[in-house]
Amino acid sequence: MTPTGLGVLQIEPTDHCNLSCRMCAPHADRWETVHGIPKGYLPLSLYQHIIEGLAEEDCHFDHLILQWLGDPSLHPDLERMVGLTGNILTKNLGYLRFDTNGILLDPRRMERLVEEKAAALPLLVVFTVDAQSPEVYRQVKGRDFLLKVRRHIRHLLALRRHSENLHLQIQFVVQEQNKEELRAFHDYWRDAWACHGRKGGHFELLYKRLSVSGGAKGQADADLLYERAMETAKIRPVEEEGFAVRTWERRPWQQDDAHTGRSACPGLWLTPVIRQDGSLQMCCADMQGGLRLGSLREKSFRSLWEGKEANAHRMAQLAGRFSGPCKDCGGINWYQLSPEHIEKTRLQAASSPT
């Protein structure tokens, strides 16, 4: 897909997390810092300043994701962030999304979220579950909260019946430790959807490939495991009224494939990320901040995203030069770069002062 507007914006409420999932190196390996800066929480006042700036500059995005390398439910002002976004950026977003493990989203907080969200802006809540049994949940995610998470999700499923604009997605990242639970997981959550009624917002299950450092060595093995496990479990894409099953078919460029050439990565055009300290970065795969453009405390989004430094990175990739964090990365393969994006970059680069 090619996202609309300026792509898919991610804003990180916090880089703290209360799990240590195997596939998430910063938290599985308990990094003291995630981005090379102290872990922290995005102040609500700065968040409001940033989204008001986006509205003033008339920045439009396909959607906004309130999450990056931590769990947003740890932020004490998550509900207010949702409310502010819905009120300020109603006309600038296709929808608002946040991803969570669901541990702290108890019924009281979920009800507050539903109250806060603007009626006109759809809200998608994505739960990363990745297991069907408590034992496997502990293996994959480091601690056992499965039964609590299930209760919380089922409560939101019930609330969803009263809102056409409240949508849920449950994710399962296929890996060696959980591949045998695919079918049981699938049947459980389809039954849960049917049990809680088919009215209200959309509900879907997404099965993802394990990402090995953005297509680094070992990605081909992870892809093969995914394909075999999905075939064994007989899980196929489904599209019904109010319900869908999504599978991850696209594969990234990867070292294991011995490719001789690469095309420019859509990430530099379509995945702006705002870190918990207010810094704007060019790509959601750049954990260390090698593609940091500057701080939104001091400069506007457009001045950074469409500025000389950002376009220099893009022009280098159009010329086949991949350096820094992009050198060994497989790329953001789930989006596609349009000819219009490339032409705009060339025009901006040509008009920039040397």
C-alpha positions in Angstrom: 0.0 0.0 0.0 1.0 3.6 -0.4 -0.3 5.6 2.6 -2.0 8.9 1.9 -0.6 12.4 2.8 2.7 12.5 4.5 2.6 8.8 5.4 2.1 7.0 8.7 3.1 9.1 11.7 4.3 7.4 14.9 4.5 9.3 18.2 6.1 7.6 21.2 4.4 8.3 24.5 7.1 6.3 26.3 10.0 3.9 25.6 9.4 2.1 28.8 7.8 -1.4 28.6 6.4 -3.9 31.2 7.3 -7.0 29.2 10.5 -8.4 27.7 9.3 -10.0 24.4 11.9 -12.2 22.7 11.5 -10.4 19.4 12.0 -6.9 20.9 15.8 -6.5 21.5 15.7 -3.3 23.6 13.4 -4.9 26.2 14.4 -8.6 25.9 18.0 -7.6 26.5 17.1 -4.9 29.0 18.9 -2.1 27.4 19.5 0.8 29.8 18.6 3.2 27.0 16.6 2.5 23.9 17.6 5.4 21.7 20.9 6.3 23.3 19.1 8.8 25.6 17.5 8.2 29.0 14.1 6.5 28.9 11.2 8.8 29.6 7.7 9.9 29.0 6.5 12.5 26.4 5.1 15.4 28.4 1.4 16.0 27.7 2.1 19.7 27.1 4.8 18.9 24.5 2.4 16.4 22.8 -0.3 19.1 22.6 2.3 21.5 21.2 3.3 19.0 18.5 -0.2 18.1 17.3 -1.3 21.7 17.3 1.7 22.4 15.1 0.7 19.6 12.7 -2.8 21.1 12.5 -1.4 24.7 11.9 0.8 23.4 9.1 -2.1 21.4 7.6 -0.1 18.2 7.8 -2.2 15.2 6.7 -1.3 11.5 7.5 -2.9 8.2 6.5 -3.1 7.6 10.3 -1.3 8.3 13.5 0.1 5.5 15.8 0.6 6.3 19.5 3.4 3.9 20.1 6.9 3.0 19.1 9.4 1.2 21.3 7.5 1.1 24.6 3.9 0.4 25.7 1.7 3.5 25.6 -0.5 2.2 28.4 2.3 3.0 30.8 1.8 6.7 30.1 -0.5 8.2 32.7 -2.0 10.6 30.1 -2.7 8.1 27.3 -6.4 8.8 27.5 -5.9 12.6 27.3 -3.6 12.1 24.3 -6.3 10.1 22.5 -8.8 12.8 23.3 -6.6 15.7 22.2 -5.7 13.9 19.0 -9.3 13.3 18.1 -10.3 17.0 18.8 -7.3 18.7 17.1 -6.5 16.4 14.2 -9.9 15.2 13.3 -9.6 16.4 9.7 -5.9 15.5 9.3 -6.0 11.7 9.9 -7.7 8.7 8.4 -7.8 7.2 11.9 -5.9 7.0 15.2 -4.2 3.9 16.4 -2.3 2.7 19.4 -0.5 -0.7 20.0 -0.4 -2.2 23.5 0.1 -5.5 25.3 -3.1 -4.6 27.2 -1.9 -5.5 30.7 -2.7 -2.1 32.2 -5.8 -1.3 30.1 -8.3 -2.5 32.7 -12.1 -1.9 32.2 -12.0 1.5 33.9 -9.3 2.8 31.6 -10.9 1.4 28.5 -14.1 3.1 29.4 -12.2 6.4 29.8 -10.6 5.9 26.4 -14.0 5.4 24.8 -15.3 8.6 26.5 -12.2 10.6 25.5 -12.1 9.7 21.8 -13.7 12.0 19.3 -16.7 10.5 17.7 -15.7 11.5 14.2 -12.2 10.0 14.3 -12.0 6.2 14.2 -9.8 4.6 16.9 -8.0 1.3 16.3 -6.6 -0.5 19.3 -4.0 -3.1 18.5 -3.2 -5.8 21.1 0.0 -7.8 20.7 -0.8 -11.2 22.3 1.4 -13.8 20.4 0.3 -16.9 22.4 -2.7 -19.1 23.4 -1.4 -20.7 26.6 0.1 -19.0 29.7 3.2 -21.1 29.4 4.0 -20.0 25.8 3.0 -16.4 26.7 5.7 -16.5 29.3 8.3 -17.9 26.9 7.5 -15.4 24.2 6.9 -12.3 26.3 8.9 -12.8 29.5 6.1 -12.7 32.0 2.7 -14.3 32.3 -0.2 -11.9 32.0 -2.3 -13.8 29.4 -5.5 -14.3 31.4 -5.6 -10.7 32.5 -5.0 -9.5 28.9 -7.8 -11.8 27.6 -10.2 -10.3 30.2 -9.3 -6.8 29.1 -9.7 -7.5 25.4 -13.0 -9.1 25.9 -14.2 -6.1 27.8 -13.3 -3.8 24.9 -15.0 -6.2 22.5 -18.2 -5.7 24.5 -17.7 -1.9 24.5 -17.1 -1.9 20.8 -20.8 -2.9 20.2 -21.8 0.6 21.2 -19.4 2.4 18.8 -19.0 2.1 15.1 -15.7 3.9 15.2 -14.0 1.7 17.8 -12.0 -1.1 16.1 -9.8 -3.9 17.4 -6.9 -5.9 16.0 -5.1 -8.8 17.8 -1.7 -9.7 16.5 0.3 -12.9 16.6 4.0 -12.8 15.6 4.9 -16.3 14.4 8.1 -17.7 15.9 9.5 -21.0 17.0 8.1 -20.9 20.5 4.5 -20.3 19.5 4.0 -21.8 16.1 2.1 -24.8 17.5 -0.6 -22.5 19.0 -1.6 -20.8 15.8 -4.8 -22.7 15.2 -6.0 -22.7 18.8 -5.3 -18.9 19.0 -7.3 -18.4 15.8 -10.3 -20.4 16.9 -10.4 -18.8 20.4 -10.5 -15.2 19.2 -12.9 -15.9 16.3 -15.2 -17.5 18.9 -14.8 -14.5 21.2 -15.8 -12.1 18.4 -18.9 -14.2 17.7 -19.7 -14.4 21.4 -19.6 -10.6 21.9 -21.8 -9.9 18.9 -21.1 -8.7 15.4 -22.4 -5.2 15.8 -20.1 -2.2 16.3 -16.6 -1.6 15.0 -14.4 -3.9 13.0 -12.4 -6.8 14.5 -9.5 -8.5 12.9 -6.7 -11.0 13.5 -3.3 -10.2 12.1 -0.5 -12.9 11.7 2.9 -11.4 11.2 6.3 -12.7 10.2 9.1 -12.3 12.7 11.3 -9.4 11.7 15.0 -10.2 12.1 16.6 -6.7 12.5 14.9 -5.4 9.4 15.8 -8.2 7.0 19.3 -9.1 8.5 20.8 -12.5 8.3 18.3 -15.1 9.6 15.2 -13.4 8.0 14.9 -16.1 5.4 14.6 -18.8 8.1 12.0 -16.7 9.9 10.0 -16.3 6.7 10.1 -20.1 6.0 9.0 -20.9 9.5 6.0 -18.4 9.1 5.0 -19.9 5.7 5.1 -23.5 7.0 3.3 -22.8 10.3 0.5 -20.9 8.5 0.1 -23.7 6.0 0.0 -26.3 8.8 -2.6 -24.3 10.8 -4.6 -23.7 7.6 -5.0 -20.0 8.2 -6.0 -17.9 5.2 -7.0 -14.3 4.7 -10.7 -13.7 5.4 -12.9 -10.7 4.8 -16.4 -10.7 6.3 -18.7 -8.1 7.5 -17.2 -6.8 10.8 -14.4 -9.4 10.8 -11.1 -10.1 9.0 -8.1 -12.3 9.0 -4.9 -10.7 7.7 -1.7 -12.4 6.8 1.7 -10.9 6.1 2.6 -11.9 2.5 5.2 -9.3 1.5 8.9 -10.1 2.3 11.6 -7.5 2.8 14.8 -7.2 0.8 17.2 -9.2 3.0 20.8 -10.2 3.2 20.0 -13.9 3.0 18.6 -13.5 -0.5 22.0 -12.3 -1.9 20.3 -9.5 -3.9 22.6 -7.5 -6.1 20.6 -4.3 -5.9 18.1 -2.4 -3.8 15.5 0.3 -4.4 15.0 3.3 -2.2 13.2 2.5 1.0 9.7 3.9 1.5 10.5 4.5 5.1 12.3 7.7 4.5 9.2 9.1 2.8 6.4 7.4 4.7 7.3 6.6 8.3 8.1 9.7 10.3 8.6 9.0 14.0 8.5 11.4 17.0 10.5 10.1 19.9 9.5 10.5 23.5 11.8 13.5 23.9 10.1 15.4 20.9 12.8 14.5 18.3 11.7 13.8 14.7 13.2 10.8 13.1 12.9 9.6 9.5 12.3 5.9 10.1 10.6 3.5 12.5 13.4 1.0 12.1 16.1 3.4 13.3 16.2 2.7 17.0 19.5 4.5 17.7 18.5 7.8 16.0 20.9 7.9 13.1 18.3 9.6 11.0 17.3 12.2 13.6 16.3 15.5 11.9 15.9 17.7 14.9 13.6 18.6 17.8 9.9 19.6 17.5 10.4 21.7 20.6 12.3 24.2 18.5 11.3 23.6 14.8 8.2 22.8 12.9 7.4 19.4 11.4 7.4 20.5 7.7 10.7 22.5 8.1 12.4 19.2 9.2 10.5 16.6 7.2 10.8 18.5 3.9 14.1 20.2 4.7 17.6 19.9 3.1 18.9 17.1 5.5 15.9 14.9 4.9 16.0 15.2 1.2 19.7 14.5 1.2 19.1 11.2 2.8 16.3 10.4 0.2 18.4 11.5 -2.8 21.3 9.2 -1.6 19.0 6.2 -1.7 17.6 7.2 -5.1 21.2 7.1 -6.3 21.7 3.6 -4.7 23.7 4.7 -1.7 22.7 3.1 1.6 24.7 4.1 4.7 24.3 4.4 8.4 21.3 2.6 9.9 20.0 1.9 6.3 23.1 0.0 5.2 22.1 -3.5 6.4 18.4 -3.0 7.0 15.8 -4.9 5.0 13.7 -1.8 4.6 10.0 -0.9 5.3 8.6 -3.4 2.9 4.9 -3.1 3.8 4.6 0.3 2.1 5.3 1.3 -1.5 6.9 4.4 -2.8 5.0 6.3 -5.6 6.6 8.1 -8.5 5.0 11.3 -7.1 7.1 11.0 -3.9 10.3 10.6 -5.9 9.5 13.6 -8.2 8.7 15.8 -5.2 12.0 14.9 -3.6 14.0 15.7 -6.8 12.2 19.1 -7.1 12.8 19.9 -3.4 16.5 18.9 -3.7 16.9 21.0 -6.8 15.4 24.1 -5.2 17.3 23.8 -1.9 20.3 26.2 -1.5 23.7 24.5 -1.6 
